[in-house]
């Protein structure tokens, strides 16, 4: 249950309505995360801008970034963000089982060694940024990742850590489309949701 009132998009006014209209233009609706952030429309707008830029800028594929989001959300115990990005991975042909595997720390059969190394690195950045070592970054380089891509991995994780923190601390409720996911892995196995 949400810890703050959600702003009904139908009654939003002023800057909040402008921001909601931007978000709805992308999703076709205003997610509960943005509804919870409504008291801070400029923060909501800035987060929206950062989300769009993070997905578009750089060379990492959207699919890999979404997988990194699932890994990061799971590390931060944010079921809302885990479910949201599982849904996004479904568009790339991922199954619930594929998503659950990376959420619990397993390698992905959908990714090659290079992609799995990126997810392992994302797990470390998400769980304990101070745990990142020179050897980890050297391993990424040895697999062909560039320094710019390493920076992109870190910023991708950082964005989702921010979002997961907001969603979890405010108790943002699940979207209706997410609810069926909560009955299976990784949610049913972790006891969360």
Beta strands, then each sheet from edge to edge (+ up, - down):
end
